[in-house]
Amino acid sequence: MQTFHLPDVGEGLTEAELVAWRVKPGDTLAVNDVVADIETAKSVVELPSPYAGVVGELLVTEGETVDVGTAIITIADDAPAPVSQPDQSEPAGEPKAAPEAPSAPSAASAPAKPAEPERSGSVLVGYGSGGDAATRRRRKRPEAADGKPGGVLAKPPVRKLARDLGVELADVRATGSAGEVTRDDVVRHAEQASVFRNISTPEWPAVREEKIPVAEPAAAADALWEMDPARVESIPVKGVRKATANAMVGSAYTAPHVSVWTDVDATRTMEYVKRLKASPDFADVKVSPLLIMARAVIWAVRRTPMINAAWVEEEDGAKIHVRHYVNLGIAAATPRGLLVPNIKDAQDLSMRDLARALENLTVTARDGKTTPEDQRAGTITITNIGVFGMDAGTPIINPGEAGIIAMGAIRQKPWVVDGEVRPRWVTTVSGSFDHRIIDGDKISRFIADIASVLEEPALLLD
């Protein structure tokens, strides 16, 4: 019997969610057959089997998040078991005595086994009960007085809810179809317990009345509001959302953000986009103002390289790494959450190649096929908040970078041109930057350079 442990699928990730099993117990596997889909902090990937054989037990439930190294499935060798032969030493014709009910083998007849330390429960194959390695034990249900399995049936989310509310599952009346305790059962029990506490005689402290926990009823009432599943939806924080939250908190509390913005007359950008769409060279690719924005950012980075740097803590002190290449990140809203894939060496791409790369990046992200490699090693990011109708923002810097630029909606507005008010296509360019790396003058120059290109795309010919 082989036990397959969750491997590190790349990027040094420490955990993954098992999204869906592709096999069931009894299925026959070949090496590299896909056994499950797992979601890491960056992408959904297929997990191939390193063993051939027959699927034994699925040790992790769908939707569960487990650490790298956790046993997730057992796979048995598909060779047939040996057939036992009759004992030829007994005389022929003499019937054997009827076998008794199976019992534990005696010390004399049982093969010798190495002594094992006492354990609190069954341990998965390949794991010991001690040591520093991460373990994952399957708990044995307690036995009742009659020797049959006892305990309370309840799903992990229901058990967690009970712990959070201080409810003993053994005290809850189960109404589930299989005799399990449901979420509603826990909520109902907690509500009844709360009412009982409120009408019971309070136990007043013997000496100091000021120690009475006067805030507890209010807290309990708030908890009851949060428990009603018809009014409150509880969404587990995991996968991409968990990774995004950790990254954004880390960035916000590590890098001192400074944000700037400016309004831009993008009329000539809109005219340029229209001409590119009509060009036969761009007939098979999508052209949008984002393409001109991307080229403008690359152009402005060349003029202010510190924008493309990173703050790095090393053993001999902090350093600033200035990258002389642009891996241009594009923030993408996907059904799985916010992803930031990047276009590698974007500074080397022609306008048409950059348009193709932006289109491929968008389609891949929308289809949920963005890989960890696509999101690695970004140097600067664009977030197109204009697609949501927003004009400007103060985005949080992607970790490992020094700046993020937001492109706002492009709208027709009154604009003064040569002393006259005329309707023009106007947008707002904003951005946030790591003030440890970049001073205000460089930040202002960088945003001004982007604005200059949007106002006059012919600068890209420079």
C-alpha positions as CSV (number, residue, x, y, z in Angstrom):
1,M,0.0,0.0,0.0
2,Q,1.4,3.4,-1.1
3,T,0.4,6.7,0.5
4,F,0.5,9.8,-1.6
5,H,1.4,12.9,0.3
6,L,0.5,16.4,-1.0
7,P,3.6,17.7,-2.8
8,D,4.9,21.2,-3.1
9,V,3.5,22.1,-6.5
10,G,5.8,25.1,-6.9
11,E,6.5,28.6,-5.5
12,G,7.3,27.2,-2.1
13,L,3.6,27.1,-1.1
14,T,2.8,25.5,2.2
15,E,-0.8,24.5,1.7
16,A,-3.5,23.8,-0.9
17,E,-7.3,23.2,-1.1
18,L,-8.5,19.9,-2.5
19,V,-11.1,21.2,-5.0
20,A,-12.3,17.9,-6.5
21,W,-11.4,14.3,-6.6
22,R,-11.0,12.7,-10.0
23,V,-11.0,9.2,-8.7
24,K,-12.9,7.0,-6.2
25,P,-12.0,4.0,-4.2
26,G,-11.5,0.9,-6.4
27,D,-10.4,2.8,-9.5
28,T,-7.3,1.6,-11.3
29,L,-4.5,4.1,-11.8
30,A,-1.5,4.4,-14.0
31,V,1.5,6.6,-13.2
32,N,0.7,10.2,-13.9
33,D,-3.1,9.7,-14.0
34,V,-4.8,12.8,-12.5
35,V,-6.2,12.0,-9.1
36,A,-7.5,15.5,-8.0
37,D,-7.7,19.2,-8.7
38,I,-6.1,21.3,-6.1
39,E,-6.1,25.1,-5.6
40,T,-3.0,26.8,-4.3
41,A,-2.7,30.5,-3.4
42,K,-2.1,31.2,-7.1
43,S,-3.8,28.7,-9.4
44,V,-5.9,25.5,-9.8
45,V,-3.7,22.6,-10.9
46,E,-4.1,18.9,-11.7
47,L,-2.4,16.5,-9.3
48,P,-1.0,13.4,-11.0
49,S,-0.4,10.1,-9.2
50,P,3.3,9.0,-8.7
51,Y,2.1,5.4,-8.3
52,A,0.2,2.8,-10.3
53,G,-2.4,0.6,-8.6
54,V,-5.8,0.6,-7.2
55,V,-7.3,3.5,-5.2
56,G,-7.7,2.6,-1.6
57,E,-8.9,5.4,0.7
58,L,-9.4,9.1,0.0
59,L,-8.0,10.7,3.2
60,V,-9.0,14.3,2.5
61,T,-12.5,15.7,1.8
62,E,-13.3,18.0,-1.1
63,G,-13.0,21.6,0.0
64,E,-10.5,20.9,2.7
65,T,-7.3,22.9,2.9
66,V,-4.3,20.8,3.9
67,D,-0.6,21.4,4.5
68,V,2.1,20.2,2.0
69,G,3.2,16.7,3.2
70,T,-0.2,15.7,4.3
71,A,-1.3,12.1,3.3
72,I,-4.3,12.5,0.9
73,I,-4.8,9.1,-0.7
74,T,-3.7,5.5,-0.5
75,I,-3.0,3.4,-3.6
76,A,-2.7,-0.4,-3.4
77,D,-0.6,-2.6,-5.6
78,D,-2.9,-4.2,-8.1
79,A,-1.2,-7.6,-7.9
80,P,-3.7,-10.3,-6.8
81,A,-3.5,-11.5,-3.2
82,P,-2.0,-15.0,-2.6
83,V,-4.5,-17.8,-2.2
84,S,-4.1,-19.7,1.0
85,Q,-3.5,-23.5,0.6
86,P,-5.0,-26.3,2.9
87,D,-2.8,-27.7,5.6
88,Q,-1.5,-31.0,4.2
89,S,-0.1,-32.2,7.6
90,E,-3.6,-33.3,8.9
91,P,-4.8,-36.8,8.1
92,A,-7.2,-37.1,5.2
93,G,-10.8,-37.7,5.9
94,E,-10.7,-36.2,9.4
95,P,-13.0,-33.2,9.4
96,K,-11.6,-30.1,11.0
97,A,-13.3,-28.6,14.0
98,A,-15.7,-25.7,13.2
99,P,-13.8,-22.5,13.5
100,E,-14.6,-20.3,16.4
101,A,-15.4,-16.7,16.2
102,P,-12.4,-14.7,15.2
103,S,-10.4,-13.3,18.2
104,A,-7.2,-11.5,18.8
105,P,-4.2,-13.9,18.1
106,S,-2.3,-15.2,21.0
107,A,1.1,-14.0,21.9
108,A,2.5,-17.4,20.9
109,S,0.9,-17.6,17.4
110,A,1.1,-13.9,16.4
111,P,4.2,-12.8,14.6
112,A,6.5,-10.6,16.6
113,K,6.0,-6.9,16.0
114,P,8.2,-4.1,17.1
115,A,6.8,-2.3,20.1
116,E,5.0,1.0,19.3
117,P,4.6,3.9,21.5
118,E,1.2,4.6,22.9
119,R,-0.8,7.0,20.6
120,S,-3.9,9.1,21.1
121,G,-5.4,7.8,17.8
122,S,-4.7,6.0,14.6
123,V,-1.9,7.7,12.6
124,L,-1.8,7.9,8.8
125,V,0.6,5.6,7.0
126,G,4.0,7.2,6.8
127,Y,3.7,9.3,9.9
128,G,4.8,8.8,13.4
129,S,3.1,10.1,16.5
130,G,6.1,12.2,17.6
131,G,8.9,14.2,16.2
132,D,8.9,17.6,14.6
133,A,7.4,16.6,11.2
134,A,3.9,17.8,10.5
135,T,1.3,15.1,11.2
136,R,-2.3,14.5,10.3
137,R,-4.1,12.0,12.5
138,R,-7.5,10.4,11.9
139,R,-9.4,10.5,15.1
140,K,-11.0,7.4,16.5
141,R,-14.6,7.9,17.6
142,P,-15.1,7.2,21.3
143,E,-16.7,3.9,22.2
144,A,-20.0,3.6,24.2
145,A,-20.5,1.2,27.1
146,D,-21.8,-1.5,24.8
147,G,-18.6,-1.4,22.7
148,K,-20.2,0.1,19.6
149,P,-18.8,3.3,18.2
150,G,-20.3,6.3,19.9
151,G,-19.7,10.1,19.7
152,V,-21.5,12.8,17.8
153,L,-21.9,12.9,14.0
154,A,-21.2,16.4,12.7
155,K,-19.4,18.0,9.7
156,P,-16.2,20.0,10.4
157,P,-17.9,23.4,9.8
158,V,-20.6,22.5,12.3
159,R,-18.0,21.4,14.9
160,K,-16.2,24.7,14.4
161,L,-19.5,26.7,14.8
162,A,-20.2,24.7,18.0
163,R,-16.7,25.5,19.4
164,D,-17.1,29.2,18.5
165,L,-20.4,29.4,20.3
166,G,-19.3,27.3,23.3
167,V,-21.8,24.5,22.6
168,E,-21.2,20.9,23.6
169,L,-22.2,18.8,20.6
170,A,-23.2,15.9,22.9
171,D,-25.9,18.2,24.4
172,V,-27.4,19.1,21.0
173,R,-30.4,17.2,19.7
174,A,-29.5,16.0,16.2
175,T,-32.1,16.2,13.4
176,G,-30.0,15.3,10.4
177,S,-31.1,12.6,8.0
178,A,-28.2,10.4,9.0
179,G,-28.4,11.2,12.7
180,E,-25.9,14.0,12.4
181,V,-25.9,17.4,14.1
182,T,-26.7,20.1,11.6
183,R,-25.8,23.8,11.7
184,D,-29.5,24.6,12.5
185,D,-29.3,22.3,15.5
186,V,-26.3,24.1,16.9
187,V,-27.9,27.5,16.3
188,R,-31.2,26.4,17.9
189,H,-29.4,25.0,20.9
190,A,-27.3,28.2,21.3
191,E,-30.4,30.4,21.1
192,Q,-32.1,28.3,23.8
193,A,-29.1,28.4,26.0
194,S,-28.9,32.1,25.6
195,V,-32.5,32.6,26.6
196,F,-32.0,30.3,29.6
197,R,-28.9,32.3,30.7
198,N,-30.8,35.5,30.4
199,I,-33.7,34.4,32.6
200,S,-31.6,32.6,35.2
201,T,-30.6,34.2,38.5
202,P,-27.2,35.8,38.0
203,E,-24.3,34.7,40.1
204,W,-23.1,38.0,41.6
205,P,-19.5,38.2,42.7
206,A,-19.0,38.0,46.4
207,V,-16.9,41.1,46.8
208,R,-16.6,43.4,43.9
209,E,-19.7,44.2,41.9
210,E,-17.7,46.0,39.2
211,K,-16.5,42.6,38.0
212,I,-19.9,41.7,36.6
213,P,-19.4,41.0,32.9
214,V,-22.1,43.5,31.7
215,A,-20.9,43.4,28.1
216,E,-21.6,39.6,27.8
217,P,-25.3,39.8,26.9
218,A,-24.6,42.3,24.1
219,A,-21.8,40.1,22.8
220,A,-24.1,37.1,22.9
221,A,-26.8,38.9,21.1
222,D,-24.3,39.9,18.4
223,A,-23.2,36.3,18.0
224,L,-26.9,35.2,17.6
225,W,-27.3,37.7,14.7
226,E,-24.2,36.3,13.0
227,M,-25.4,32.7,13.5
228,D,-28.6,33.0,11.4
229,P,-27.7,31.3,8.0
230,A,-30.7,32.9,6.4
231,R,-29.4,36.3,7.0
232,V,-25.6,35.9,7.0
233,E,-23.5,34.0,4.5
234,S,-20.2,32.7,5.9
235,I,-17.5,32.4,3.2
236,P,-14.3,30.6,4.2
237,V,-11.1,32.6,3.5
238,K,-8.8,30.3,1.5
239,G,-7.0,29.9,-1.7
240,V,-6.6,33.1,-3.8
241,R,-8.6,35.2,-1.4
242,K,-6.4,34.2,1.6
243,A,-3.2,34.7,-0.4
244,T,-4.4,38.1,-1.6
245,A,-5.4,39.2,1.9
246,N,-2.1,38.2,3.4
247,A,-0.1,39.9,0.6
248,M,-2.1,43.1,0.8
249,V,-1.9,43.4,4.6
250,G,1.8,42.7,4.4
251,S,2.3,45.3,1.7
252,A,0.2,47.9,3.4
253,Y,2.0,47.6,6.7
254,T,5.5,47.1,5.3
255,A,5.8,49.6,2.4
256,P,5.0,53.3,3.2
257,H,2.5,54.0,0.4
258,V,2.3,57.4,-1.3
259,S,-0.4,58.0,-3.9
260,V,-0.6,60.7,-6.7
261,W,-2.9,61.3,-9.6
262,T,-3.5,63.6,-12.6
263,D,-6.2,64.2,-15.2
264,V,-5.2,63.6,-18.8
265,D,-6.7,64.6,-22.1
266,A,-6.6,61.2,-23.8
267,T,-8.4,62.3,-27.0
268,R,-5.4,61.5,-29.3
269,T,-5.0,58.1,-27.6
270,M,-8.6,57.3,-28.5
271,E,-7.9,58.4,-32.1
272,Y,-4.7,56.3,-32.2
273,V,-6.7,53.2,-30.9
274,K,-9.2,53.8,-33.7
275,R,-6.5,53.8,-36.3
276,L,-4.8,50.7,-35.0
277,K,-8.2,48.8,-35.1
278,A,-8.5,49.8,-38.7
279,S,-5.0,48.6,-39.6
280,P,-4.6,45.2,-41.3
281,D,-1.6,44.5,-39.0
282,F,-3.9,44.5,-36.0
283,A,-6.9,42.8,-37.6
284,D,-6.6,39.6,-35.6
285,V,-5.8,41.1,-32.1
286,K,-7.7,43.1,-29.6
287,V,-6.7,46.8,-29.4
288,S,-7.9,49.0,-26.5
289,P,-6.6,52.1,-24.6
290,L,-5.0,49.6,-22.1
291,L,-2.5,48.8,-24.8
292,I,-1.4,52.4,-25.1
293,M,-1.3,52.7,-21.3
294,A,1.0,49.6,-21.1
295,R,3.3,51.1,-23.7
296,A,3.3,54.4,-21.8
297,V,4.3,52.7,-18.5
298,I,7.2,50.8,-20.2
299,W,8.3,54.1,-21.8
300,A,8.1,56.0,-18.5
301,V,10.0,53.2,-16.7
302,R,12.9,53.6,-19.0
303,R,13.1,57.3,-18.0
304,T,12.7,56.6,-14.3
305,P,14.2,53.2,-13.6
306,M,13.8,53.4,-9.8
307,I,10.0,53.0,-10.3
308,N,10.9,49.4,-11.4
309,A,12.9,48.6,-8.3
310,A,12.3,46.4,-5.2
311,W,13.2,46.8,-1.5
312,V,15.1,43.7,-0.4
313,E,16.1,42.8,3.1
314,E,19.5,40.9,3.1
315,E,21.8,39.6,5.8
316,D,24.1,42.6,5.5
317,G,21.3,45.1,5.4
318,A,18.5,46.4,3.2
319,K,19.2,46.9,-0.5
320,I,17.3,48.4,-3.5
321,H,17.3,46.1,-6.6
322,V,16.8,48.1,-9.8
323,R,15.5,45.8,-12.5
324,H,16.6,46.7,-16.1
325,Y,13.7,44.7,-17.6
326,V,9.9,45.1,-17.3
327,N,7.7,42.1,-16.3
328,L,4.5,44.1,-16.7
329,G,1.7,42.9,-14.3
330,I,-1.9,43.4,-15.2
331,A,-4.4,43.1,-12.3
332,A,-7.2,40.8,-13.4
333,A,-10.5,40.2,-11.7
334,T,-11.5,36.5,-12.1
335,P,-14.1,34.2,-10.6
336,R,-11.4,33.0,-8.3
337,G,-10.4,36.4,-7.1
338,L,-7.8,39.0,-7.9
339,L,-4.8,37.6,-9.9
340,V,-1.8,39.6,-11.2
341,P,-0.2,37.7,-14.1
342,N,2.6,39.5,-15.8
343,I,4.1,39.8,-19.3
344,K,7.7,38.8,-19.2
345,D,10.3,41.2,-20.8
346,A,7.5,43.4,-22.0
347,Q,10.1,46.1,-22.9
348,D,11.2,43.9,-25.9
349,L,7.8,43.5,-27.5
350,S,6.5,45.4,-30.5
351,M,3.1,47.1,-30.3
352,R,1.4,44.2,-32.0
353,D,3.2,41.6,-29.8
354,L,2.2,43.5,-26.7
355,A,-1.4,43.6,-27.8
356,R,-1.3,39.8,-28.4
357,A,0.2,39.2,-25.0
358,L,-2.4,41.4,-23.2
359,E,-5.2,39.5,-25.0
360,N,-3.7,36.1,-24.1
361,L,-3.3,37.2,-20.5
362,T,-6.9,38.3,-20.2
363,V,-8.4,35.2,-21.8
364,T,-6.2,32.9,-19.7
365,A,-7.2,34.7,-16.4
366,R,-10.9,34.7,-17.3
367,D,-10.8,30.9,-18.0
368,G,-9.1,30.2,-14.7
369,K,-5.9,28.9,-16.4
370,T,-3.4,31.3,-15.0
371,T,-0.4,29.4,-13.7
372,P,2.0,30.3,-10.8
373,E,4.7,30.9,-13.4
374,D,2.5,33.6,-15.0
375,Q,2.4,35.5,-11.7
376,R,6.0,35.1,-10.7
377,A,8.7,37.9,-10.8
378,G,6.5,40.9,-11.7
379,T,8.3,44.3,-11.5
380,I,5.4,46.8,-11.9
381,T,1.6,46.5,-12.2
382,I,-1.2,48.2,-14.0
383,T,-4.8,48.0,-12.6
384,N,-7.5,49.1,-15.1
385,I,-10.2,50.3,-12.7
386,G,-11.8,52.2,-15.6
387,V,-13.6,49.0,-16.7
388,F,-15.6,49.3,-13.5
389,G,-16.5,53.0,-14.1
390,M,-14.0,54.3,-11.5
391,D,-12.0,57.5,-12.2
392,A,-9.1,57.1,-9.7
393,G,-7.9,55.1,-6.7
394,T,-5.1,54.4,-4.3
395,P,-4.2,50.8,-5.0
396,I,-2.0,48.7,-2.8
397,I,1.4,47.8,-4.2
398,N,1.9,44.2,-5.3
399,P,4.6,42.6,-2.9
400,G,8.1,42.7,-4.4
401,E,7.4,45.8,-6.5
402,A,7.7,49.5,-6.0
403,G,4.7,50.9,-7.8
404,I,1.2,50.2,-9.2
405,I,-0.6,52.4,-11.7
406,A,-4.3,52.7,-12.0
407,M,-6.0,53.7,-15.3
408,G,-9.4,55.3,-14.8
409,A,-12.5,55.5,-17.0
410,I,-12.2,57.5,-20.2
411,R,-15.1,59.9,-20.5
412,Q,-16.1,62.8,-22.6
413,K,-15.7,66.0,-20.5
414,P,-15.4,69.7,-21.1
415,W,-11.8,70.6,-21.4
416,V,-10.0,73.9,-22.1
417,V,-8.1,73.8,-25.4
418,D,-6.3,76.9,-26.7
419,G,-8.5,79.1,-24.4
420,E,-11.8,77.4,-25.5
421,V,-13.9,74.8,-23.8
422,R,-14.3,71.7,-25.9
423,P,-15.5,68.2,-25.4
424,R,-12.5,65.9,-25.0
425,W,-11.9,62.3,-23.9
426,V,-10.5,62.6,-20.4
427,T,-9.1,60.0,-18.0
428,T,-7.3,60.0,-14.7
429,V,-3.9,58.3,-14.1
430,S,-3.2,57.5,-10.5
431,G,-0.8,55.3,-8.7
432,S,0.7,54.2,-5.4
433,F,4.5,53.9,-4.7
434,D,6.9,52.7,-2.1
435,H,8.3,55.9,-0.5
436,R,11.3,54.0,0.8
437,I,12.5,53.6,-2.8
438,I,11.1,56.5,-4.7
439,D,11.0,60.2,-3.7
440,G,8.2,62.6,-4.6
441,D,10.0,64.2,-7.6
442,K,10.6,60.8,-9.3
443,I,7.0,59.7,-8.6
444,S,5.6,63.0,-10.1
445,R,7.9,62.7,-13.1
446,F,6.8,59.1,-13.8
447,I,3.1,59.9,-13.7
448,A,3.7,63.0,-15.8
449,D,5.5,60.9,-18.4
450,I,2.6,58.5,-18.6
451,A,0.2,61.4,-19.0
452,S,2.4,62.8,-21.8
453,V,2.1,59.6,-23.8
454,L,-1.6,59.4,-23.4
455,E,-1.9,63.0,-24.5
456,E,0.4,62.4,-27.5
457,P,1.1,58.7,-28.4
458,A,3.6,59.9,-31.1
459,L,6.1,60.1,-28.2
460,L,6.3,56.3,-28.3
461,L,8.2,56.7,-31.6
462,D,11.0,58.2,-29.6
